[in-house]
Amino acid sequence: MKALVLYGSRWGGTVAVAQRIGQTLSEEGLTVDVVDAKNPPKNPEAYDLFVIGSGMRADKWTKETLDFMQKNSKLLQIRRTALFVSCQMADRTEPEMREKAKKQYLQDTANQYGLKPICFGFFGGFLDFKNSHGLIVDIMVRINRKSLRRNGLDTTKVHDTRDWNDIEAWTREAAKKALQATDRLHEDYRPF
């Protein structure tokens, strides 16, 4: 089985997530290409499994990942797909906030393109405030620095809550579901 791991990343945190997913899929016996959504493959029909993910900013996927899903929605509707996001909302302790974000970021995105993914991944994020995150975000961080610290986010340190064991376990489950899938694609569809 040939898999495409297509990712969108603004500041690099999702790159490492996609690479770990690709590595784990390879360990499970799949042939894998890990590709930045800014340079999507010219022949997506060559893939049996699509694992598509994005870092989130202001509740939005990267433009390139959304463009890929829009352009290839018909193909993705008939192939095995899995969606994932890497974001700070996954770190929230309030269950209702986490569930709301999972639905918005994953289920609603899948519905927008008519997809029925075999699984959804909801992973922690990565922020390094020493690097610029764009003028607007940088200004917001400066203005809200005290509030961020009160909420446990020290802007003088790297904030990395990606759980590599969780990412690998999710990927192994995705590989298992993809390999076990029959011609009746998505018959055991369970979003979460």
Backbone as JSON, one array per atom type, in Angstrom:
{
  "sequence": "MKALVLYGSRWGGTVAVAQRIGQTLSEEGLTVDVVDAKNPPKNPEAYDLFVIGSGMRADKWTKETLDFMQKNSKLLQIRRTALFVSCQMADRTEPEMREKAKKQYLQDTANQYGLKPICFGFFGGFLDFKNSHGLIVDIMVRINRKSLRRNGLDTTKVHDTRDWNDIEAWTREAAKKALQATDRLHEDYRPF",
  "N": [[0.85, -1.18, 0.0], [0.53, 2.21, -0.83], [1.27, 5.27, 0.67], [0.48, 8.71, 1.19], [1.69, 11.27, 3.09], [0.68, 14.28, 3.71], [1.36, 17.55, 4.58], [0.76, 20.72, 6.22], [2.49, 23.47, 7.42], [3.22, 26.21, 9.49], [5.24, 27.17, 11.17], [7.01, 25.12, 11.47], [6.58, 23.09, 13.39], [4.7, 21.11, 12.72], [5.91, 19.79, 10.7], [7.76, 17.96, 11.81], [5.93, 16.26, 13.07], [4.57, 15.16, 10.85], [6.72, 13.86, 9.63], [7.33, 11.92, 11.58], [4.95, 10.46, 11.53], [5.13, 9.48, 8.9], [7.46, 7.89, 9.12], [6.59, 5.97, 10.99], [4.46, 4.78, 9.61], [5.94, 3.59, 7.57], [7.37, 1.72, 9.08], [5.29, 0.05, 9.59], [4.98, -1.25, 7.25], [4.13, 0.1, 4.97], [4.58, 1.89, 1.89], [5.84, 5.08, 1.74], [5.42, 8.55, 1.14], [6.37, 11.67, 2.31], [5.18, 14.84, 2.22], [5.32, 18.33, 1.72], [2.55, 20.45, 1.68], [2.77, 22.69, 0.13], [4.06, 21.91, -2.12], [2.57, 19.82, -3.65], [2.06, 16.36, -4.72], [2.2, 15.55, -8.2], [0.73, 13.48, -9.2], [-1.64, 12.39, -7.58], [-3.31, 10.2, -7.72], [-1.81, 7.96, -7.52], [-1.69, 7.06, -4.94], [-2.84, 5.06, -2.19], [-3.58, 5.57, 0.39], [-4.24, 8.5, 2.18], [-2.84, 10.69, 4.37], [-3.5, 13.51, 5.9], [-2.58, 16.62, 7.18], [-2.33, 19.49, 9.4], [-0.81, 22.34, 10.94], [-2.35, 24.53, 13.26], [-3.66, 27.82, 13.16], [-5.33, 30.52, 14.49], [-7.67, 29.01, 14.44], [-7.59, 27.8, 11.92], [-6.75, 25.7, 9.16], [-3.75, 25.29, 7.17], [-3.57, 27.15, 4.15], [-2.68, 25.77, 1.89], [-3.07, 23.02, 2.46], [-5.84, 22.9, 2.6], [-6.44, 23.7, 0.0], [-5.42, 21.5, -1.42], [-7.15, 19.44, -0.52], [-9.58, 20.44, -1.5], [-9.15, 20.51, -4.29], [-8.71, 17.81, -4.8], [-10.91, 16.45, -3.83], [-12.84, 14.59, -4.83], [-11.3, 12.31, -5.41], [-10.26, 11.81, -2.84], [-12.56, 11.12, -1.52], [-13.04, 8.54, -2.29], [-10.86, 7.11, -1.58], [-8.8, 5.79, 1.09], [-8.55, 7.84, 3.89], [-6.98, 9.86, 6.4], [-7.07, 12.31, 8.88], [-5.21, 14.89, 10.55], [-4.34, 17.23, 13.14], [-2.07, 19.57, 14.56], [-1.86, 21.34, 17.41], [-2.38, 24.03, 19.8], [-4.81, 23.87, 21.09], [-5.22, 21.23, 21.66], [-3.96, 20.94, 24.0], [-5.56, 21.93, 25.95], [-7.18, 21.84, 29.1], [-9.84, 21.74, 29.66], [-12.44, 19.61, 29.02], [-14.7, 20.15, 27.36], [-13.82, 22.24, 25.71], [-11.72, 21.04, 24.32], [-13.12, 18.99, 22.93], [-14.85, 20.53, 21.38], [-12.99, 21.85, 19.74], [-11.79, 19.63, 18.45], [-13.98, 18.68, 16.97], [-14.52, 20.92, 15.33], [-12.02, 21.37, 13.99], [-11.43, 18.9, 12.83], [-13.68, 16.99, 12.26], [-15.57, 18.79, 11.09], [-14.0, 19.83, 9.04], [-13.51, 17.54, 7.5], [-16.17, 16.99, 6.74], [-16.66, 19.23, 5.17], [-15.38, 18.62, 2.79], [-16.57, 16.3, 2.03], [-15.5, 13.95, 3.12], [-14.79, 10.79, 4.7], [-12.96, 10.0, 6.98], [-10.74, 7.37, 8.11], [-9.64, 7.69, 10.56], [-9.0, 10.24, 13.05], [-6.47, 12.51, 14.07], [-5.44, 14.29, 16.89], [-3.27, 16.37, 18.02], [-0.8, 17.72, 20.29], [0.84, 20.96, 20.28], [3.51, 23.13, 19.0], [5.43, 25.83, 19.92], [7.7, 28.42, 19.5], [8.61, 31.2, 20.86], [10.74, 32.84, 20.37], [11.14, 33.0, 17.74], [9.76, 34.73, 14.94], [6.27, 34.88, 14.47], [4.78, 36.04, 12.6], [3.6, 39.35, 12.07], [1.1, 40.15, 13.28], [0.56, 38.06, 15.14], [2.89, 38.24, 16.69], [2.59, 40.8, 17.82], [0.22, 40.37, 19.3], [1.17, 38.5, 21.15], [3.04, 40.04, 22.56], [1.34, 42.01, 23.68], [-0.33, 40.41, 25.23], [1.32, 39.06, 26.99], [1.51, 38.87, 29.87], [-0.98, 37.78, 30.52], [-0.82, 35.34, 29.14], [1.25, 34.12, 30.58], [0.0, 33.87, 33.08], [-1.78, 31.91, 32.4], [-0.14, 29.77, 32.19], [1.68, 29.68, 30.07], [4.8, 30.21, 29.3], [6.43, 32.64, 27.71], [9.11, 32.9, 27.31], [10.24, 30.53, 26.82], [10.5, 27.51, 24.84], [7.54, 26.01, 23.8], [6.42, 22.96, 23.74], [4.25, 20.5, 23.2], [3.85, 18.18, 21.87], [3.14, 14.81, 21.8], [4.99, 12.2, 21.3], [4.73, 9.42, 21.59], [1.94, 9.13, 21.59], [1.39, 10.06, 19.01], [2.7, 8.13, 17.45], [1.28, 5.81, 18.24], [-1.3, 6.46, 17.35], [-0.78, 6.56, 14.61], [-0.04, 3.92, 14.06], [-2.47, 2.68, 14.54], [-3.97, 3.89, 12.51], [-2.65, 2.83, 10.26], [-3.21, 0.12, 10.61], [-6.04, 0.14, 10.35], [-6.22, 1.06, 7.7], [-4.95, -0.98, 6.28], [-6.62, -3.12, 6.86], [-8.96, -2.43, 5.72], [-11.76, -3.05, 3.62], [-13.22, -3.52, 0.36], [-15.53, -2.13, 0.8], [-15.25, 0.73, 1.58], [-14.58, 2.55, 4.5], [-16.43, 1.28, 6.2], [-16.4, 0.87, 8.95], [-16.48, 3.35, 10.1], [-15.64, 5.6, 12.53], [-15.49, 8.59, 14.04], [-14.13, 9.54, 16.4]],
  "CA": [[0.0, 0.0, 0.0], [1.31, 3.44, -0.93], [0.64, 6.33, 1.46], [0.96, 10.08, 1.12], [1.52, 12.1, 4.28], [0.72, 15.65, 3.21], [1.24, 18.42, 5.75], [0.92, 22.16, 6.14], [3.1, 23.96, 8.65], [3.59, 27.62, 9.42], [6.46, 27.45, 11.91], [7.87, 23.95, 11.51], [6.2, 22.06, 14.35], [3.93, 20.04, 12.09], [6.85, 19.04, 9.84], [8.26, 16.82, 12.58], [4.81, 15.34, 13.27], [4.37, 14.45, 9.58], [7.86, 12.95, 9.43], [7.17, 10.79, 12.5], [3.86, 9.65, 10.97], [5.68, 8.77, 7.75], [8.39, 6.86, 9.62], [5.81, 4.92, 11.64], [3.76, 4.05, 8.54], [6.96, 2.75, 6.92], [7.62, 0.59, 9.98], [4.12, -0.83, 9.5], [5.02, -1.93, 5.97], [3.62, 0.9, 3.86], [5.49, 2.74, 1.14], [5.37, 6.39, 2.18], [6.0, 9.83, 0.75], [6.0, 12.77, 3.19], [5.24, 15.96, 1.29], [4.8, 19.64, 2.12], [1.39, 20.81, 0.86], [3.16, 23.75, -0.8], [4.54, 21.23, -3.32], [1.86, 18.53, -3.65], [2.43, 15.46, -5.82], [1.5, 15.79, -9.46], [-0.11, 12.34, -9.5], [-2.19, 11.85, -6.32], [-4.0, 8.93, -7.97], [-0.87, 6.87, -7.24], [-1.71, 6.72, -3.52], [-3.98, 4.32, -1.65], [-3.91, 6.16, 1.69], [-3.87, 9.91, 2.33], [-2.81, 11.2, 5.75], [-3.4, 14.94, 5.64], [-2.6, 17.34, 8.44], [-1.94, 20.9, 9.41], [-0.74, 23.12, 12.16], [-3.5, 25.43, 13.3], [-3.51, 29.2, 13.63], [-6.61, 31.2, 14.45], [-8.67, 27.99, 14.11], [-7.57, 27.53, 10.48], [-5.74, 24.87, 8.51], [-2.98, 26.07, 6.2], [-4.25, 27.33, 2.87], [-2.24, 24.74, 0.93], [-3.72, 21.73, 2.73], [-7.24, 23.04, 2.2], [-6.45, 23.71, -1.47], [-5.23, 20.12, -1.87], [-8.39, 18.69, -0.28], [-10.59, 20.94, -2.42], [-8.8, 20.09, -5.66], [-8.72, 16.35, -4.91], [-11.98, 15.93, -2.97], [-13.47, 13.4, -5.43], [-10.38, 11.21, -5.19], [-10.17, 11.55, -1.4], [-13.82, 10.52, -1.09], [-13.05, 7.11, -2.62], [-9.63, 6.5, -1.05], [-8.66, 5.84, 2.54], [-7.96, 9.1, 4.35], [-6.89, 10.14, 7.83], [-6.75, 13.73, 9.08], [-4.65, 15.23, 11.86], [-3.91, 18.59, 13.4], [-1.13, 19.81, 15.66], [-2.32, 22.65, 17.84], [-2.41, 24.31, 21.22], [-6.11, 23.5, 21.66], [-5.1, 19.86, 22.15], [-3.39, 21.03, 25.35], [-6.55, 22.49, 26.88], [-7.61, 20.89, 30.13], [-11.3, 21.68, 29.71], [-12.89, 18.63, 28.02], [-15.63, 20.72, 26.37], [-13.03, 23.03, 24.76], [-11.01, 20.07, 23.46], [-14.09, 18.33, 22.04], [-15.31, 21.53, 20.41], [-11.9, 22.06, 18.78], [-11.67, 18.42, 17.63], [-15.08, 18.67, 16.0], [-14.33, 22.01, 14.37], [-10.8, 21.23, 13.21], [-11.33, 17.62, 12.13], [-14.95, 16.51, 11.68], [-16.14, 19.81, 10.21], [-13.15, 19.92, 7.85], [-13.83, 16.35, 6.7], [-17.5, 17.19, 6.17], [-16.58, 20.27, 4.13], [-14.92, 18.02, 1.53], [-17.27, 15.03, 1.82], [-14.61, 12.85, 3.47], [-15.1, 9.93, 5.83], [-11.65, 9.47, 7.38], [-10.66, 6.17, 8.94], [-9.36, 8.18, 11.92], [-8.59, 11.64, 13.24], [-5.43, 12.73, 15.06], [-5.53, 15.61, 17.54], [-1.99, 16.36, 18.71], [-0.29, 18.95, 20.88], [1.52, 21.87, 19.37], [4.88, 23.58, 19.19], [5.62, 27.26, 19.76], [8.97, 28.99, 19.94], [8.34, 32.62, 20.8], [11.94, 33.56, 19.95], [10.99, 33.18, 16.3], [8.59, 35.51, 14.56], [5.1, 34.13, 14.01], [4.02, 37.01, 11.83], [3.43, 40.62, 12.77], [-0.09, 40.19, 14.12], [0.76, 37.15, 16.27], [3.94, 38.81, 17.55], [1.99, 41.92, 18.58], [-0.7, 39.79, 20.26], [1.96, 37.89, 22.21], [3.58, 41.13, 23.39], [0.25, 42.63, 24.42], [-0.94, 39.45, 26.15], [2.38, 38.28, 27.65], [1.16, 38.6, 31.27], [-2.12, 36.86, 30.52], [-0.31, 34.04, 28.71], [1.99, 33.55, 31.71], [-0.99, 33.46, 34.09], [-2.4, 30.68, 31.91], [0.85, 28.71, 32.14], [2.48, 29.68, 28.84], [5.97, 31.05, 29.48], [6.86, 33.04, 26.36], [10.58, 32.92, 27.22], [10.66, 29.16, 26.58], [9.84, 26.75, 23.79], [6.34, 25.32, 24.29], [6.28, 21.79, 22.88], [3.41, 19.5, 23.85], [3.64, 17.04, 20.98], [3.38, 13.54, 22.49], [5.45, 11.31, 20.23], [4.13, 8.09, 21.79], [0.56, 9.24, 21.14], [1.42, 10.2, 17.55], [3.05, 6.82, 16.89], [0.17, 4.88, 18.48], [-2.37, 6.83, 16.42], [-0.35, 6.19, 13.26], [-0.13, 2.45, 13.94], [-3.9, 2.38, 14.42], [-4.38, 4.3, 11.16], [-2.11, 1.84, 9.33], [-4.0, -1.1, 10.8], [-7.36, 0.35, 9.73], [-6.05, 1.18, 6.26], [-4.61, -2.29, 5.74], [-7.75, -4.02, 7.05], [-10.15, -1.94, 5.0], [-12.21, -3.86, 2.5], [-13.74, -2.72, -0.76], [-16.56, -1.23, 1.34], [-14.43, 1.75, 2.23], [-15.09, 3.28, 5.66], [-17.59, 0.64, 6.82], [-16.36, 0.99, 10.41], [-16.18, 4.76, 10.34], [-15.89, 6.18, 13.85], [-14.64, 9.77, 14.01], [-13.26, 9.75, 17.56]],
  "C": [[0.89, 1.23, 0.0], [0.56, 4.57, -0.23], [1.3, 7.67, 1.2], [0.66, 10.75, 2.46], [1.74, 13.52, 3.79], [0.46, 16.59, 4.38], [1.35, 19.89, 5.37], [1.45, 22.65, 7.48], [3.48, 25.42, 8.47], [4.94, 27.88, 10.06], [7.33, 26.22, 12.14], [7.46, 22.84, 12.45], [5.49, 20.87, 13.72], [4.8, 19.21, 11.15], [7.31, 17.79, 10.57], [7.16, 15.8, 12.85], [4.6, 14.51, 12.01], [5.5, 13.46, 9.33], [7.76, 11.73, 10.34], [6.04, 9.88, 12.03], [4.38, 8.83, 9.79], [6.6, 7.63, 8.16], [7.62, 5.68, 10.21], [5.02, 4.11, 10.61], [4.73, 3.13, 7.8], [7.27, 1.52, 7.77], [6.48, -0.41, 9.94], [4.0, -1.48, 8.12], [4.49, -1.16, 4.78], [4.77, 1.61, 3.15], [4.98, 4.15, 1.3], [6.15, 7.53, 1.54], [5.47, 10.87, 1.72], [6.25, 14.05, 2.42], [4.64, 17.22, 1.91], [3.66, 20.0, 1.15], [1.7, 21.95, -0.11], [3.66, 23.18, -2.12], [3.88, 19.86, -3.43], [2.28, 17.66, -4.83], [1.59, 15.75, -7.06], [0.52, 14.67, -9.79], [-0.68, 11.73, -8.21], [-2.92, 10.52, -6.5], [-3.11, 7.74, -7.65], [-0.95, 6.37, -5.79], [-3.0, 6.02, -3.12], [-4.49, 4.93, -0.35], [-3.39, 7.6, 1.72], [-3.96, 10.27, 3.81], [-2.51, 12.69, 5.62], [-3.52, 15.69, 6.96], [-2.07, 18.74, 8.33], [-1.7, 21.38, 10.83], [-1.9, 24.1, 12.11], [-3.07, 26.81, 13.77], [-4.84, 29.89, 13.43], [-7.71, 30.26, 13.95], [-8.69, 27.61, 12.63], [-6.43, 26.59, 10.09], [-4.91, 25.78, 7.6], [-3.74, 26.09, 4.88], [-3.93, 26.19, 1.91], [-2.89, 23.38, 1.18], [-5.19, 21.78, 2.33], [-7.37, 23.04, 0.68], [-6.32, 22.29, -2.03], [-6.51, 19.31, -1.68], [-9.5, 19.14, -1.22], [-10.36, 20.39, -3.83], [-8.98, 18.58, -5.84], [-9.87, 15.7, -4.12], [-12.63, 14.66, -3.54], [-12.61, 12.16, -5.22], [-10.33, 10.82, -3.71], [-11.44, 10.89, -0.87], [-13.85, 9.01, -1.36], [-11.78, 6.39, -2.16], [-9.64, 6.58, 0.47], [-7.98, 7.15, 2.91], [-7.92, 9.1, 5.88], [-6.49, 11.61, 7.93], [-6.15, 13.93, 10.46], [-4.35, 16.72, 11.93], [-2.95, 18.58, 14.57], [-1.41, 21.22, 16.14], [-2.32, 22.8, 19.36], [-3.75, 23.94, 21.86], [-6.09, 22.06, 22.19], [-4.55, 19.83, 23.57], [-4.39, 21.52, 26.39], [-6.99, 21.42, 27.87], [-9.12, 20.76, 30.21], [-11.81, 20.74, 28.62], [-13.81, 19.24, 26.96], [-14.9, 21.56, 25.33], [-12.3, 22.12, 23.79], [-11.96, 19.43, 22.46], [-14.61, 19.3, 20.98], [-14.25, 21.75, 19.34], [-11.73, 20.84, 17.88], [-12.75, 18.37, 16.56], [-14.85, 19.71, 14.91], [-13.15, 21.75, 13.43], [-10.79, 19.97, 12.34], [-12.64, 17.21, 11.46], [-15.54, 17.53, 10.7], [-15.32, 19.96, 8.92], [-13.42, 18.73, 6.93], [-15.18, 16.52, 6.01], [-17.48, 18.2, 5.03], [-16.19, 19.69, 2.78], [-15.55, 16.66, 1.26], [-16.44, 13.82, 2.17], [-15.13, 12.06, 4.66], [-13.81, 9.26, 6.27], [-11.73, 8.22, 8.25], [-10.29, 6.53, 10.38], [-8.9, 9.63, 11.88], [-7.51, 11.7, 14.3], [-5.48, 14.15, 15.58], [-4.34, 15.72, 18.48], [-1.61, 17.73, 19.24], [0.54, 19.75, 19.88], [2.94, 22.22, 19.77], [4.93, 25.08, 18.94], [6.99, 27.66, 20.29], [8.83, 30.49, 19.77], [9.56, 33.46, 20.44], [11.91, 33.82, 18.45], [9.74, 33.99, 16.02], [7.49, 34.58, 14.06], [4.18, 35.03, 13.18], [3.71, 38.23, 12.68], [2.25, 40.61, 13.74], [0.07, 39.29, 15.35], [1.8, 37.71, 17.23], [3.4, 39.95, 18.4], [1.04, 41.38, 19.65], [0.05, 39.17, 21.44], [2.51, 38.97, 23.13], [2.5, 41.76, 24.27], [-0.27, 41.7, 25.52], [0.07, 38.63, 26.95], [2.01, 37.92, 29.1], [0.01, 37.61, 31.36], [-1.68, 35.45, 30.12], [0.43, 33.35, 29.85], [1.04, 33.09, 32.81], [-1.65, 32.14, 33.7], [-1.38, 29.56, 31.69], [1.72, 28.66, 30.9], [3.61, 30.69, 28.98], [6.54, 31.38, 28.11], [8.38, 33.18, 26.24], [11.12, 31.54, 26.89], [9.92, 28.56, 25.39], [8.69, 25.97, 24.44], [6.06, 24.17, 23.33], [5.49, 20.72, 23.61], [3.06, 18.35, 22.91], [4.02, 15.77, 21.75], [3.71, 12.49, 21.42], [4.9, 9.91, 20.37], [2.69, 8.07, 21.3], [0.49, 9.3, 19.61], [1.73, 8.85, 16.9], [1.92, 5.82, 17.08], [-0.99, 5.17, 17.53], [-2.03, 6.37, 15.0], [-0.43, 4.68, 13.06], [-1.59, 2.01, 13.8], [-4.42, 2.75, 13.03], [-3.89, 3.29, 10.13], [-2.9, 0.54, 9.4], [-5.36, -0.98, 10.12], [-7.25, 0.4, 8.21], [-5.79, -0.19, 5.63], [-5.77, -3.28, 5.86], [-8.98, -3.62, 6.24], [-10.48, -2.85, 3.83], [-12.66, -2.94, 1.37], [-14.85, -1.78, -0.3], [-15.85, -0.21, 2.21], [-15.2, 2.46, 3.34], [-16.28, 2.61, 6.35], [-17.58, 0.73, 8.34], [-15.99, 2.4, 10.82], [-16.62, 5.2, 11.74], [-14.97, 7.38, 13.98], [-13.73, 9.92, 15.2], [-13.24, 8.52, 18.44]]
}
